């Protein structure tokens, strides 16, 4: 019983870790990317990709939450009598978790078509300089 509860807790924290990721460029503004050589067209495509990826991510996390509710229901009914169902649900949850990693990797690979690693690092440098400059004011 303790193992099942630990698994549920671990999966919940994994979901929260992904949920913390926001779907914008954070402190890096469009102007910072433009200064590092990224065109407005590529920025627009990159933002569209992030929106699409965000939607896929939300669908999977909603499915995971539904399974978590089902797990909780089965646990309340009795873990021992629902062990096979619980194991099946945990397998599905693992597949969803793998799906999230796949989405993350695919979107990163796709993003490189619009913003190169070097451009991102340069834009980040510009953003840090901008923030430090504003901090001194």
N, C-alpha and C positions, 0 to 999 in steps of 0.2 A: 504494500500500500504506500509506504514511504517513497519507494522508487517512482511510482506513478505520479505522486505529488511533486517530487523533485523534477521529473521530466516536464510536467506542465509548467512549473515555475521557470525552468530554463528556457523553454520555448517562448513563454511570455516575454522574458527579458530579451530574447533574440528579436522578437517582433518589435519591441520598443526601440532597440538599437537601430533598426532600419527606419522606424517611424521618425526618429529624430532628424534624419537627413532631410533637409529642405530641398525644394525643387527650384531654386534660383541659384545665382552665382555667388550668393553670400555677400561679402563686402566688396567684391569686384564688380564695378559698374561697367555699363556698355562703353563708356568713354575710355576706361582703362584698357578694354580689349581693343578698341579702335587705335589707341596709341601703340599697341603692340602688333598692329598689322592685320587685325581681323575685320573683315568687311561687315557692313550692316546686314547684308544678305545671309552671310554665314551665321551671324549672331541670331537672326530670326529663325533660321533652320535649327540651330542648336536649342533655342528655347522651345520650339515646337517639339523637338525630340524629347526634351525634358518633360513637357506636358504629357506626351503620349506614354512615356515610361512611367510617369506618376500615376496615370490612370491604370495601367497594367498592374503596378505595384498595389494600388488600393484594392483592385479586384481580388488579388491573391490574399491580401491581409484580411479582407472581409470574409473570404472563404475559411481562412485559418481561425478567425474568431468564432465563426459558426461551429467549426469542429471543436474548438475549446469549450463552447457551451454544451455541446453534445457529450464531451468527456466529463464535464462537471455533473451533468444529469446522470450519466451512467455510474459515476463514482458514488453519487448519492443513493442510487438504487442498489448499489453493492458491487464493488470492484471484482470480487471473486466470481460472481455469476455472469459478469459482463466482460470477462478477461479477453475473450476472442474479439469482441467488438472493439474494445479499447485498443488492442494491438493493431487491428486493422486501421483504426482512426489515426494512431500514431504513425503508421506507415504513410498514410495520406498526408499528414502534417509534415513529415520528412520530405515528401515529394514537393509540397508547397514551398518549403524552405529552400530546396534545391532550385525550384523555379525562380525564387527571388534572386538567388545568386546568379543564375543564368541571365535574367533581365538586367541585372547590374553590370555584368561583364559585357553583354551585347550592346548596351547603351554606351558604355565607355569606349568600346571599339568604334561604334558609329559616330560618337562625338569627335573622335580624332579626325574624321573627315571634314569637320567644320572648324575645330580649334585644335591646333597642334599642341603638343606638350610644351614646347618652347614658348609658344604664344601665351599659353595659360600661365606659365611661370613668370613671364615678363609682365603680364597683366596683374598678377598677384604682387609683384614687386612694385609696380606703379601704384596699386591700391594701398599698399603698406606705406609707401612714401606719402601719398595723399592723406591717409589717416594720421600719420605722425605729424604732418604739416598742420592739419586741422587741430590736432591735440595741443600743439604749441601755442595756438592763437588764444 
